């Protein structure tokens, strides 16, 4: 009787896996953004200029973006259980070591190192979701785990501000580093691929696979793990529709990286708010982005289940969100704190609404190149983490932040145009390896 019940009623282990990814994303972004909370204190302690601060903000992105393609290759070759554990523990160690840095050069080097070890994280997230979730649940799953970068930061930012208030900026880095190390151990203990998980029954595996989840690819039991070939790298650069999502991801990340780096400094230095108050106000746009992301993910999957074309169900939220993100420019024309936060929250709501973009990697990439495509997608998208902080540092060096916000708003419009005119029909790319 129990066996019949198991067959008839699929287990729900995929949602536990989703919870693991969510927490990993929260920690991932906590370790990217803790430096923005500490920035004012670090600037005073180490006597940094705005240009140096921009370089420090961007350092993570230099290596993170550069290693996205190698990171994607590693994701196609190694188990998420092992690779994510290694990644979590090593980047958390680098985070902890920042608490002992004595100058700009040491901090800069450690930020570079964090970028190195975080590089496989998002391609791993995408591989896990592609393995554990069918197509018609995947946008929601991506929205849920990606929301960790917004919801986590919304609640973590005030906590980080309090930690710094009592332990200083060095204590802030030590505490956040220790949290990541502990979570890395928990990930190794709790994560398994679908066919290896002792609690996932056959009904759940069948449900995932019938819906397009690539469970065999994750398990390695049926499909051989692909060997890296240079011609595969050429493939993921040769398709127009992939270039469309690459450009769009750069635009999405441009707004994101303003909020991850310069936003607290913008509120304190350029808008005159006190540090602790800015920590709470900085949470509002992240909560708005969280709401936008979840709304977008659920709406996209709902439309797909109701028979709306995949082109509208998947592309419309991204286009709308990118266009709404351009409202950040409105902050240039108001003076009250309430209106500044309103425009920032509205823009970041739009950014969250557009952040289901990883669904296009799962949907468009050749089946045997999802990790590599995700690596290229994240590489080009995260060039924004290099470009945006540095450009803002130069644009704001004379004390005027208005050109910086105009710069960000313009990029978001370009991203929307990329999805409108370049991406084209939403369908998986097939190459000769898929056919044979």
MARBATOR-938165 format. One record per residue (C-alpha): x, y, z. Coordinates in Angstrom, 2 decimals, decimal comma, m for minus. Example, Ala and Ser with C-alpha at 12.3 -4.5 7.8 and 13.67 -1.06 7.14 Angstrom:
12,30_m4,50_7,80 $
13,67_m1,06_7,14 $
END
This chain:
0,00_0,00_0,00 $
2,80_2,41_0,90 $
4,59_1,64_m2,35 $
1,42_2,41_m4,34 $
1,03_5,67_m2,43 $
4,62_6,63_m3,22 $
4,09_5,95_m6,90 $
0,81_7,91_m7,02 $
1,98_10,86_m4,93 $
5,34_12,43_m5,88 $
7,61_13,53_m3,08 $
8,47_17,25_m2,79 $
12,19_17,07_m2,18 $
12,87_19,61_m4,94 $
11,47_22,34_m2,67 $
13,97_21,44_0,05 $
16,73_21,71_m2,54 $
15,35_25,10_m3,53 $
15,58_26,22_0,11 $
19,26_25,20_0,18 $
19,96_27,26_m2,94 $
18,06_30,23_m1,48 $
20,24_30,33_1,64 $
23,39_29,93_m0,48 $
22,35_32,95_m2,56 $
21,72_35,02_0,58 $
25,24_34,23_1,81 $
26,66_34,80_m1,67 $
25,26_38,32_m1,82 $
25,97_39,08_1,82 $
29,66_38,56_1,06 $
29,43_40,70_m2,08 $
27,69_43,59_m0,35 $
29,21_43,68_3,13 $
31,87_45,97_1,71 $
29,22_48,52_0,70 $
28,03_48,67_4,33 $
31,63_49,01_5,52 $
32,61_51,47_2,77 $
32,23_54,71_4,73 $
34,25_53,39_7,68 $
36,90_51,86_5,41 $
37,21_55,12_3,45 $
37,82_57,09_6,65 $
40,15_54,49_8,17 $
42,26_53,92_5,05 $
41,86_57,43_3,58 $
40,45_56,29_0,21 $
39,32_58,54_m2,65 $
36,03_57,99_m4,53 $
38,02_56,56_m7,45 $
39,82_54,10_m5,16 $
36,50_53,16_m3,60 $
35,07_52,53_m7,07 $
38,04_50,28_m7,86 $
37,54_48,43_m4,58 $
33,85_47,93_m5,36 $
34,68_46,63_m8,82 $
37,55_44,30_m7,85 $
35,22_41,37_m7,14 $
33,75_41,73_m10,62 $
37,11_41,61_m12,41 $
37,80_38,01_m11,49 $
34,18_36,94_m11,09 $
33,34_37,96_m14,65 $
36,61_36,69_m16,12 $
36,11_33,22_m14,61 $
32,47_32,71_m15,52 $
33,36_30,66_m18,61 $
35,87_28,42_m16,76 $
33,31_28,25_m13,95 $
30,67_27,06_m16,41 $
33,05_24,38_m17,67 $
33,62_23,18_m14,09 $
29,86_23,05_m13,50 $
29,46_20,73_m16,49 $
32,19_18,42_m15,13 $
31,80_18,29_m11,33 $
28,97_17,51_m8,93 $
27,18_20,55_m7,45 $
27,58_18,93_m4,05 $
31,38_19,02_m4,20 $
31,92_22,15_m6,29 $
29,52_24,34_m4,30 $
31,04_23,20_m1,00 $
34,51_24,13_m2,22 $
33,28_27,46_m3,59 $
31,37_28,44_m0,44 $
34,18_27,66_1,98 $
36,96_29,29_m0,03 $
35,15_32,56_m0,78 $
34,07_32,74_2,88 $
37,68_32,35_4,00 $
38,65_35,27_1,74 $
35,78_37,28_3,26 $
37,05_36,54_6,76 $
40,62_37,53_5,85 $
39,37_41,01_4,84 $
38,97_41,68_8,54 $
42,77_41,60_8,85 $
43,60_43,78_5,81 $
45,84_46,78_6,55 $
45,54_48,77_3,34 $
43,91_49,29_m0,04 $
46,12_46,74_m1,82 $
45,32_43,92_0,60 $
41,59_44,59_0,43 $
41,73_44,84_m3,34 $
43,53_41,49_m3,59 $
41,05_39,77_m1,30 $
38,10_41,15_m3,27 $
39,71_39,70_m6,40 $
40,02_36,35_m4,60 $
36,35_36,36_m3,57 $
35,43_36,86_m7,22 $
37,56_33,84_m8,16 $
35,88_31,46_m5,74 $
32,32_32,75_m6,23 $
32,57_32,34_m10,02 $
30,87_28,91_m10,25 $
28,00_29,80_m7,88 $
25,27_30,97_m10,24 $
25,99_28,42_m12,98 $
25,70_25,80_m10,21 $
22,36_27,29_m9,11 $
21,07_27,11_m12,67 $
22,29_23,55_m13,15 $
20,63_22,42_m9,92 $
17,28_24,02_m10,84 $
17,46_22,63_m14,39 $
18,01_19,20_m12,86 $
15,39_19,38_m10,11 $
12,49_21,32_m11,70 $
10,30_20,76_m14,79 $
9,97_23,58_m17,33 $
6,62_24,89_m16,07 $
7,94_25,32_m12,51 $
11,38_26,62_m13,36 $
10,73_30,37_m13,61 $
9,14_30,25_m10,16 $
12,09_28,25_m8,80 $
14,57_30,70_m10,31 $
12,57_33,63_m8,93 $
12,56_32,08_m5,45 $
16,29_31,39_m5,23 $
17,26_34,63_m6,96 $
15,04_36,51_m4,51 $
17,65_35,60_m1,90 $
19,87_38,34_m3,30 $
17,13_40,89_m2,53 $
15,25_39,58_0,49 $
18,43_38,44_2,18 $
20,13_41,79_1,71 $
16,98_43,69_2,75 $
17,05_42,01_6,16 $
20,79_41,45_6,38 $
21,81_45,06_5,64 $
20,48_46,49_8,95 $
22,03_43,52_10,79 $
25,37_44,19_9,10 $
25,10_47,85_10,08 $
24,59_46,86_13,73 $
27,48_44,37_13,59 $
29,76_47,08_12,26 $
28,50_49,54_14,85 $
29,57_47,21_17,69 $
32,45_45,22_16,15 $
33,80_47,64_13,54 $
34,25_46,95_9,84 $
36,88_44,30_10,56 $
34,51_42,39_12,82 $
31,86_42,62_10,12 $
34,04_40,72_7,65 $
35,07_38,09_10,22 $
31,48_37,33_11,25 $
30,14_37,08_7,68 $
33,07_34,87_6,67 $
32,39_32,42_9,51 $
28,71_32,18_8,51 $
29,68_31,14_4,97 $
32,15_28,49_6,14 $
29,51_26,87_8,33 $
26,98_26,90_5,49 $
29,47_25,27_3,12 $
29,66_22,29_5,49 $
25,85_22,13_5,70 $
25,53_22,18_1,89 $
27,82_19,15_1,53 $
25,86_17,32_4,22 $
22,39_18,02_2,78 $
22,62_18,27_m1,04 $
22,23_15,38_m3,49 $
21,45_15,20_m7,23 $
17,91_13,96_m8,07 $
18,64_10,29_m8,76 $
21,03_10,13_m5,78 $
18,69_11,66_m3,22 $
17,40_8,99_m0,81 $
14,11_10,83_m0,16 $
13,11_11,64_m3,78 $
10,73_8,92_m4,96 $
10,35_7,69_m8,54 $
7,11_9,62_m9,01 $
8,88_12,90_m8,35 $
11,73_11,95_m10,68 $
9,19_11,05_m13,40 $
7,35_14,34_m12,85 $
10,58_16,30_m13,24 $
11,77_14,41_m16,30 $
8,41_14,45_m18,12 $
8,33_18,20_m17,65 $
11,76_18,74_m19,20 $
14,00_18,55_m16,12 $
17,40_17,14_m17,06 $
17,76_14,71_m14,18 $
19,96_12,25_m16,08 $
22,41_15,00_m16,85 $
22,72_15,76_m13,17 $
23,14_12,17_m12,09 $
25,67_11,16_m14,70 $
24,01_7,73_m14,95 $
22,83_8,03_m18,55 $
24,49_10,97_m20,21 $
28,28_11,19_m20,14 $
29,71_14,39_m18,72 $
30,84_16,47_m21,66 $
34,50_17,02_m22,36 $
35,44_20,64_m22,91 $
36,13_21,45_m26,54 $
37,00_24,86_m27,95 $
34,34_24,46_m30,61 $
31,73_24,41_m27,82 $
32,93_27,82_m26,66 $
32,53_29,08_m30,20 $
28,97_27,71_m30,30 $
27,77_29,70_m27,30 $
29,02_32,91_m28,95 $
27,59_32,27_m32,43 $
23,82_32,45_m31,83 $
22,01_35,78_m32,10 $
19,36_34,90_m29,51 $
22,07_34,10_m26,95 $
23,69_37,48_m27,60 $
20,30_39,04_m26,94 $
20,13_37,58_m23,44 $
23,83_38,33_m22,80 $
23,29_42,06_m23,49 $
20,08_42,02_m21,48 $
21,89_40,49_m18,52 $
24,50_43,24_m18,59 $
21,65_45,75_m18,34 $
19,94_43,91_m15,46 $
23,21_43,67_m13,55 $
24,05_47,35_m14,09 $
21,18_48,43_m11,86 $
21,87_45,60_m9,43 $
25,52_46,57_m8,99 $
24,68_50,19_m8,29 $
22,58_48,98_m5,36 $
25,16_46,40_m4,26 $
28,00_48,92_m4,16 $
27,33_52,66_m4,35 $
23,79_52,92_m2,96 $
24,62_53,21_0,78 $
27,41_55,69_m0,03 $
24,98_57,64_m2,25 $
22,55_57,97_0,66 $
25,19_58,94_3,24 $
27,67_61,03_1,25 $
25,59_62,50_m1,56 $
22,18_62,76_0,15 $
23,32_63,47_3,72 $
21,66_60,63_5,65 $
23,24_59,27_8,84 $
24,84_55,83_8,63 $
22,40_53,82_10,78 $
19,31_55,39_9,17 $
20,74_54,69_5,73 $
21,07_51,01_6,69 $
17,32_50,79_7,26 $
16,33_52,92_4,27 $
18,62_50,87_2,03 $
16,42_47,87_2,80 $
13,33_49,37_1,14 $
14,50_49,03_m2,50 $
15,69_45,47_m1,83 $
12,25_44,53_m0,47 $
10,71_46,11_m3,57 $
13,06_44,10_m5,79 $
12,12_40,94_m3,89 $
8,43_41,65_m4,50 $
9,09_42,35_m8,19 $
11,06_39,15_m8,67 $
8,54_36,84_m7,03 $
5,64_38,52_m8,84 $
7,45_38,11_m12,15 $
8,36_34,46_m11,61 $
4,89_33,39_m10,52 $
3,24_35,46_m13,28 $
5,52_34,00_m15,96 $
4,79_30,39_m14,96 $
1,06_31,15_m14,53 $
0,82_32,59_m18,03 $
2,63_29,56_m19,43 $
0,27_27,15_m17,68 $
m2,72_29,11_m19,02 $
m1,58_28,62_m22,60 $
m0,03_32,03_m23,23 $
2,85_31,75_m25,71 $
6,28_31,19_m24,21 $
7,51_34,35_m25,95 $
5,06_36,54_m24,06 $
5,15_34,60_m20,78 $
8,94_34,72_m20,55 $
9,97_37,91_m22,37 $
7,29_40,41_m21,34 $
8,23_40,51_m17,63 $
11,89_41,10_m18,47 $
11,15_43,89_m20,96 $
8,68_45,60_m18,62 $
11,08_45,33_m15,70 $
14,03_46,79_m17,59 $
11,97_49,75_m18,81 $
10,67_50,37_m15,28 $
14,25_50,31_m13,96 $
14,93_53,49_m15,94 $
12,78_55,33_m13,36 $
15,95_55,56_m11,24 $
16,63_58,78_m13,14 $
13,67_60,33_m11,31 $
15,77_60,55_m8,13 $
17,76_63,31_m9,84 $
14,73_65,60_m9,74 $
13,61_65,28_m6,11 $
15,11_66,37_m2,80 $
13,03_64,76_m0,06 $
14,24_61,47_1,37 $
10,82_59,88_0,84 $
10,81_60,62_m2,90 $
14,42_59,53_m3,33 $
13,62_56,16_m1,74 $
10,41_55,94_m3,80 $
12,26_56,24_m7,12 $
15,00_53,91_m5,94 $
12,43_51,33_m4,82 $
10,43_51,66_m8,06 $
13,58_51,17_m10,15 $
14,70_48,19_m8,10 $
11,19_46,68_m8,25 $
11,61_46,80_m12,02 $
15,03_45,24_m11,73 $
13,59_42,42_m9,64 $
10,77_41,97_m12,17 $
13,40_41,51_m14,90 $
15,62_39,15_m12,92 $
14,06_35,87_m14,09 $
16,56_36,06_m16,94 $
18,28_32,78_m15,96 $
15,17_31,03_m17,32 $
16,47_31,86_m20,81 $
19,69_29,92_m20,20 $
17,64_26,89_m19,15 $
15,26_27,32_m22,11 $
17,55_28,38_m24,97 $
20,94_26,72_m24,36 $
21,87_23,50_m26,17 $
21,19_20,62_m23,76 $
24,83_19,59_m23,48 $
26,09_23,16_m22,97 $
23,86_24,58_m20,25 $
26,75_25,09_m17,83 $
28,98_26,72_m20,44 $
26,15_28,93_m21,75 $
25,39_29,94_m18,18 $
29,05_30,79_m17,70 $
29,14_33,06_m20,76 $
25,78_34,60_m19,80 $
27,07_35,39_m16,32 $
30,45_36,53_m17,67 $
28,97_39,18_m19,95 $
26,30_40,10_m17,41 $
28,87_40,55_m14,68 $
31,08_42,79_m16,74 $
28,62_45,29_m15,26 $
30,15_44,56_m11,85 $
33,45_45,84_m13,25 $
32,24_48,70_m15,44 $
29,46_50,24_m13,35 $
31,28_50,84_m10,01 $
34,30_52,35_m11,78 $
32,26_54,55_m14,13 $
30,14_55,78_m11,22 $
33,30_56,59_m9,26 $
34,52_58,81_m12,11 $
31,11_60,37_m12,85 $
30,60_61,27_m9,17 $
34,15_62,41_m8,41 $
33,12_66,10_m8,46 $
30,32_65,51_m5,96 $
27,47_65,30_m8,51 $
25,70_61,93_m8,68 $
23,12_62,85_m11,35 $
25,19_61,69_m14,37 $
25,68_58,30_m12,67 $
21,93_57,69_m12,36 $
21,39_58,82_m15,96 $
24,08_56,34_m17,04 $
22,30_53,46_m15,28 $
18,87_54,38_m16,65 $
20,19_54,50_m20,21 $
21,70_51,01_m19,96 $
18,38_49,52_m18,79 $
16,61_50,88_m21,88 $
19,29_49,30_m24,08 $
18,68_45,98_m22,31 $
14,94_46,14_m22,99 $
15,65_46,80_m26,67 $
17,91_43,74_m26,74 $
15,04_41,47_m25,64 $
12,61_43,16_m28,03 $
14,77_43,13_m31,17 $
17,53_40,51_m30,77 $
16,35_37,51_m28,71 $
13,63_36,37_m31,12 $
11,59_33,19_m30,69 $
11,99_31,34_m27,39 $
13,01_27,76_m28,20 $
15,96_25,54_m27,36 $
18,92_25,80_m29,72 $
19,75_22,46_m31,34 $
23,21_21,69_m32,70 $
24,70_18,59_m34,26 $
25,58_17,07_m30,86 $
21,94_17,23_m29,77 $
20,76_15,73_m33,07 $
23,23_12,85_m32,95 $
END
